[in-house]
């Protein structure tokens, strides 16, 4: 174990908080998966869901370990080419995406020969953030002009978002807001950001109007978005209201200390108790203290991301940590806000805690890149420390040699005087 820990490079705080979140996820997932074990074709075996989640987590940590060994600037070089691959995957997902439980949820594709589903928007978000960081960190002889940035930056961004938007508005909004935050931190001119935001609103309104006017022209979930916003702002009962009500009952039942691990009641009624609404189950079983503990872990992870970004030795490294790290925390906050009805139902999972393979793996891939940035910082700091030690050792060697030369010179001077006849005559 000690040897394994010694092989983990990079920010130990990030490693620790990620490991704590992953370990904590075992009990809530095991408990909340009971409804999945008894519905549909389930056989009542909840242990199988726990084993599946553990395998996903183990694969995720393997991904972190492998990715953090790769120098992070390699991802800068491949981000542009990877974006084209992502567009192909997103287009394929939009056309041939898997429909889950009869709903229009074409966000996943089936991975051949493996039998698992993969949400391509999570990969697209990660590649897009690295692409934006690459653009902002490029060395330029002249300042950024809006005309050039339209073709080099915003056109790829809007193409990516256009592929994700029809099936997943919440993810599109999350990615767009994170891109805006990234360009703001990257010192992109503020007046240009205002133009981009206005253009994005116009594009969204146009998309909704076209989708309402021609509902069968292309796959979309505009009616679902509108109904969720209406349900959030009105008192009419609906399926989403049912989920929110059960989530609020679960949170209220937990009180301060919770009902105890595995003793949740509402997990049997919440359709997405092990993914979208797992935070409600956590509060029901572990109480307000458990919910605040999870929130604190995410805030501590955010704090480590801020420190890692501040210490990064390059602008690209700083932007990569912000672009990949902050969306995880923001997604966690959105998930918690939905559970307590601060936001409409969005379908965002709780990173590293909710069940699901592709979301965990993409989160771990992003964490591996972030840790690779912090590993580079440690390597540079160690190199500086080693250089200082070598300089100190060299200086000591030079001082020792100078002392020896002074002693030799002094001894030679005494012997020379003793053997010199003229010196003897002068003494007389």
C-alpha positions in Angstrom: 0.0 0.0 0.0 2.8 2.4 0.9 4.5 1.6 -2.5 1.1 2.4 -4.3 0.7 5.7 -2.4 4.3 6.6 -3.4 3.5 6.1 -7.0 0.6 8.6 -6.9 2.0 11.8 -8.1 0.3 15.2 -8.1 -1.9 17.0 -5.5 -2.5 14.6 -2.6 -5.5 16.6 -1.5 -7.3 16.0 -4.8 -6.5 12.3 -4.5 -7.8 12.2 -1.0 -11.1 14.0 -1.6 -11.8 12.0 -4.7 -11.1 8.7 -2.9 -13.4 9.8 0.0 -16.3 10.6 -2.3 -15.9 7.3 -4.2 -15.7 5.3 -1.0 -18.7 7.1 0.5 -20.7 6.3 -2.7 -20.8 2.6 -2.0 -23.4 2.6 0.7 -25.9 5.1 -0.9 -25.7 3.3 -4.3 -26.2 -0.1 -2.6 -29.2 1.2 -0.7 -30.8 3.2 -3.4 -30.5 0.5 -6.1 -33.1 -1.6 -4.3 -35.9 -0.1 -6.5 -33.9 -1.1 -9.6 -33.5 -4.6 -8.3 -37.3 -5.2 -8.1 -38.7 -3.3 -11.1 -38.8 -4.5 -14.7 -36.8 -7.7 -15.1 -35.0 -7.3 -11.8 -34.4 -10.3 -9.6 -34.2 -8.5 -6.3 -30.4 -8.8 -6.1 -29.1 -5.4 -4.9 -25.6 -6.8 -4.4 -25.1 -7.0 -8.1 -25.6 -3.3 -8.5 -23.1 -2.6 -5.8 -20.5 -4.9 -7.4 -21.2 -3.1 -10.7 -20.7 0.3 -9.1 -17.4 -0.9 -7.5 -16.2 -2.1 -10.8 -17.0 1.3 -12.4 -15.1 3.1 -9.6 -12.1 0.8 -9.9 -12.0 1.3 -13.6 -12.3 5.0 -13.0 -9.3 5.1 -10.6 -7.3 3.1 -13.1 -8.1 5.8 -15.7 -7.0 8.5 -13.3 -3.7 6.7 -12.6 -3.0 6.1 -16.3 -3.9 9.6 -17.4 -2.1 11.4 -14.7 1.1 9.8 -15.9 0.7 11.5 -19.3 2.1 15.1 -19.6 -0.9 17.3 -19.7 0.4 19.4 -22.7 -0.1 16.3 -24.9 -3.9 16.9 -24.6 -3.4 20.4 -25.9 -1.9 19.0 -29.1 -4.7 16.5 -29.8 -7.7 18.7 -28.7 -8.5 20.1 -32.1 -8.4 16.7 -33.9 -10.4 15.2 -31.0 -13.1 17.8 -31.5 -13.9 16.5 -35.0 -14.2 13.0 -33.7 -16.6 14.2 -31.0 -18.8 15.9 -33.6 -19.1 12.6 -35.4 -20.0 10.8 -32.2 -22.6 13.5 -31.3 -24.2 13.3 -34.7 -24.4 9.5 -34.5 -25.9 9.8 -31.0 -28.5 12.3 -32.1 -29.6 10.0 -34.9 -29.1 6.5 -33.5 -29.0 7.2 -29.8 -30.4 4.6 -27.4 -33.9 5.2 -26.2 -34.3 4.3 -22.5 -37.6 3.1 -21.0 -39.4 4.3 -24.1 -38.5 7.9 -23.6 -36.8 10.2 -26.1 -33.5 10.2 -24.3 -31.1 9.9 -27.3 -28.0 10.9 -25.2 -26.3 7.5 -25.1 -24.8 5.1 -27.7 -24.3 1.5 -27.3 -20.6 0.5 -27.2 -20.1 -2.6 -29.4 -19.0 -5.9 -27.9 -19.0 -4.4 -24.3 -22.8 -4.0 -23.8 -22.5 -0.7 -22.0 -24.0 2.7 -22.9 -21.9 5.8 -23.3 -23.1 9.4 -23.0 -21.1 11.3 -25.6 -21.9 14.7 -24.3 -19.6 14.1 -21.3 -16.7 13.4 -23.6 -17.7 16.4 -25.8 -17.6 18.8 -22.8 -14.2 17.7 -21.7 -12.7 18.0 -25.2 -14.4 21.3 -25.7 -13.0 22.8 -22.5 -9.4 21.7 -23.4 -9.9 23.2 -26.9 -11.0 26.5 -25.5 -8.1 26.5 -23.0 -5.8 25.8 -26.0 -7.1 28.8 -27.9 -6.9 31.2 -25.0 -3.3 30.1 -24.1 -1.9 30.5 -27.6 0.9 33.1 -27.9 -0.2 36.0 -30.1 1.7 39.0 -31.5 -1.6 41.0 -31.8 -4.6 41.0 -29.4 -7.6 38.8 -30.0 -10.0 40.2 -32.5 -13.7 39.3 -32.4 -13.7 38.5 -36.2 -10.9 35.9 -35.9 -12.3 34.4 -32.7 -15.6 33.7 -34.4 -14.0 31.2 -36.7 -11.3 29.9 -34.4 -13.2 29.7 -31.1 -17.0 30.3 -31.2 -17.9 28.4 -34.4 -16.5 25.1 -32.9 -18.2 25.9 -29.6 -21.6 26.4 -31.2 -21.3 23.4 -33.5 -20.7 21.2 -30.4 -23.5 22.8 -28.5 -25.9 22.4 -31.5 -25.3 18.7 -31.5 -26.0 18.4 -27.7 -28.9 20.8 -27.4 -31.8 18.8 -29.0 -31.5 15.9 -26.5 -30.0 17.6 -23.5 -30.7 21.3 -22.7 -29.3 21.2 -19.1 -25.9 19.8 -20.3 -25.8 22.4 -23.1 -26.5 25.2 -20.6 -23.9 23.9 -18.2 -21.2 23.6 -20.9 -22.0 27.0 -22.4 -21.8 28.7 -18.9 -18.5 27.0 -18.2 -17.1 28.1 -21.5 -18.1 31.7 -20.7 -16.4 31.4 -17.3 -13.3 30.0 -19.0 -13.0 32.8 -21.6 -13.6 35.4 -18.8 -10.8 34.0 -16.7 -8.7 33.8 -19.9 -9.1 37.6 -20.3 -11.2 37.4 -23.4 -12.6 40.9 -24.0 -15.8 41.4 -22.0 -17.7 43.2 -24.7 -17.2 40.2 -27.0 -18.6 37.9 -24.3 -21.7 40.0 -24.2 -22.2 39.7 -27.9 -21.7 35.9 -27.6 -24.3 35.6 -24.8 -26.8 37.6 -26.8 -26.2 35.4 -29.9 -26.6 32.3 -27.8 -30.0 33.5 -26.5 -31.1 34.3 -30.1 -30.0 30.9 -31.3 -31.8 29.1 -28.5 -35.1 31.1 -29.1 -34.8 30.3 -32.8 -34.3 26.6 -32.1 -37.3 26.5 -29.8 -39.5 28.3 -32.4 -38.5 25.9 -35.2 -39.0 22.9 -32.9 -42.5 24.0 -32.0 -43.4 24.9 -35.6 -42.0 21.6 -37.0 -42.1 19.1 -34.1 -41.4 16.1 -36.3 -38.6 17.7 -38.3 -35.8 16.5 -36.0 -35.5 14.8 -32.6 -35.8 17.2 -29.7 -37.1 17.5 -26.1 -38.4 21.1 -26.3 -41.8 20.1 -24.9 -40.1 18.4 -22.0 -38.0 21.5 -21.2 -41.1 23.7 -21.3 -43.2 21.3 -19.1 -40.4 21.1 -16.5 -40.1 24.9 -16.3 -44.0 25.2 -16.1 -44.1 22.6 -13.3 -41.3 24.4 -11.4 -43.1 27.7 -11.6 -46.7 26.4 -11.1 -48.6 24.2 -8.6 -50.0 21.7 -11.1 -49.1 18.0 -10.3 -46.8 16.2 -12.8 -44.4 13.4 -13.0 -41.5 15.7 -12.2 -43.5 17.1 -9.2 -43.8 13.5 -8.0 -40.1 13.0 -8.0 -39.5 16.4 -6.3 -42.1 15.6 -3.7 -40.6 12.3 -2.9 -37.1 13.8 -2.7 -38.4 16.5 -0.3 -40.1 13.8 1.8 -36.8 11.9 1.9 -34.9 15.1 3.0 -37.4 16.0 5.6 -37.4 12.4 7.0 -33.6 12.5 7.5 -33.7 15.4 10.0 -30.3 15.9 11.6 -28.8 12.5 12.0 -30.8 10.5 9.4 -32.6 7.2 9.5 -29.4 5.1 9.2 -27.5 3.5 6.4 -29.9 1.4 4.2 -33.0 2.5 6.0 -34.3 4.9 3.4 -38.1 4.6 2.6 -38.3 6.9 -0.4 -35.7 5.0 -2.4 -38.6 2.6 -3.2 -40.6 5.4 -4.8 -38.0 7.7 -6.5 -37.4 6.5 -10.1 -33.8 7.8 -10.2 -32.9 7.2 -6.6 -29.4 5.9 -7.4 -28.5 8.6 -9.9 -30.3 11.9 -10.3 -31.8 12.0 -6.8 -29.2 10.2 -4.8 -28.5 13.3 -2.7 -32.0 13.0 -1.3 -31.4 9.4 -0.3 -28.1 10.5 1.3 -29.8 13.1 3.4 -32.6 10.7 4.4 -30.2 8.0 5.6 -27.4 10.2 6.9 -29.3 13.3 7.9 -28.4 16.9 7.5 -24.9 16.2 8.8 -24.4 13.7 6.0 -25.6 16.0 3.3 -23.4 18.9 4.6 -20.5 16.5 4.8 -20.9 15.6 1.1 -21.2 19.3 0.3 -18.1 20.0 2.3 -16.1 17.4 0.4 -17.0 19.0 -2.9 -16.1 22.5 -1.6 -12.8 21.2 -0.4 -12.2 19.7 -3.8 -13.0 23.0 -5.3 -10.5 24.7 -3.0 -7.8 22.3 -4.2 -8.7 23.0 -7.8 -8.3 26.8 -7.1 -4.9 26.1 -5.5 -3.8 23.9 -8.4 -4.8 26.5 -10.9 -3.0 29.2 -9.0 0.2 27.1 -8.9 0.2 25.9 -12.5 3.3 27.0 -14.3 1.5 27.8 -17.6 -1.7 29.6 -18.7 -2.9 26.4 -20.4 -2.4 24.5 -17.2 -4.4 27.1 -15.2 -7.2 27.1 -17.7 -7.3 23.3 -18.0 -7.8 23.0 -14.2 -10.5 25.6 -14.2 -12.2 24.2 -17.3 -12.2 20.6 -16.2 -12.5 21.0 -12.4 -15.1 23.7 -11.9 -17.8 22.0 -14.0 -17.6 18.9 -11.7 -18.4 21.1 -8.7 -21.0 23.1 -10.5 -22.7 19.9 -11.6 -22.8 18.6 -8.1 -24.4 21.9 -6.9 -27.0 21.6 -9.6 -27.8 18.1 -8.6 -28.2 19.1 -4.9 -30.3 22.2 -5.9 -32.7 20.0 -7.9 -33.1 17.6 -4.9 -34.2 20.5 -2.7 -36.3 22.2 -5.5 -34.1 25.2 -6.0 -33.9 24.3 -9.7 -36.1 22.4 -12.2 -35.4 18.7 -12.8 -32.3 18.6 -15.1 -31.0 15.0 -15.1 -27.5 15.9 -13.8 -25.8 13.2 -11.7 -23.7 13.7 -8.6 -20.1 13.3 -9.7 -18.3 10.2 -8.3 -21.3 9.2 -6.2 -24.2 8.6 -8.6 -24.2 5.2 -10.3 -23.3 5.0 -14.0 -20.3 4.0 -15.9 -19.6 6.6 -18.6 -20.2 9.6 -16.3 -17.8 8.2 -13.6 -15.1 7.4 -16.3 -15.3 10.8 -17.9 -15.1 12.5 -14.5 -12.0 10.3 -13.7 -10.4 11.1 -17.1 -10.8 14.9 -16.3 -9.4 14.3 -12.8 -6.4 12.5 -14.3 -5.6 15.5 -16.5 -6.0 17.9 -13.6 -3.6 15.8 -11.4 -1.2 15.6 -14.3 -1.1 19.5 -14.2 -0.3 19.3 -10.4 2.3 16.6 -11.0 4.1 18.9 -13.4 4.1 21.6 -10.7 5.7 19.1 -8.2 8.3 18.0 -10.8 9.3 21.6 -11.4 9.4 22.3 -7.6 11.5 19.2 -7.1 13.8 20.2 -10.0 14.3 23.6 -8.4 15.0 22.0 -5.0 17.5 19.6 -6.5 19.2 22.4 -8.4 19.5 24.4 -5.2 21.0 21.4 -3.4 23.5 20.8 -6.2 24.4 24.5 -6.1 24.8 24.3 -2.4 27.0 21.2 -2.6 29.1 22.8 -5.4 29.6 25.9 -3.3 30.7 23.8 -0.3 33.1 21.9 -2.6 34.5 25.2 -3.9 34.9 26.6 -0.4 36.7 23.5 0.7 39.1 23.6 -2.2 39.8 27.3 -1.5 40.5 26.5 2.1 42.9 23.7 1.1 44.7 25.9 -1.4 45.1 28.6 1.3 46.6 26.0 3.7 48.9 24.7 1.0 50.0 28.2 0.1 50.6 29.1 3.7 52.7 25.9 4.3 54.7 26.5 1.1 55.4 30.0 2.2 56.8 28.9 5.5 59.0 26.2 3.9 60.2 28.6 1.3 61.2 31.1 3.9 63.1 28.5 5.9 65.1 27.3 2.9 65.9 30.7 1.5 69.5 31.9 2.5 68.6 35.5 2.0 65.8 35.2 4.4 68.3 33.8 7.0 70.7 36.7 6.4 68.0 39.3 6.7 66.9 37.7 10.0 70.5 38.2 11.3 
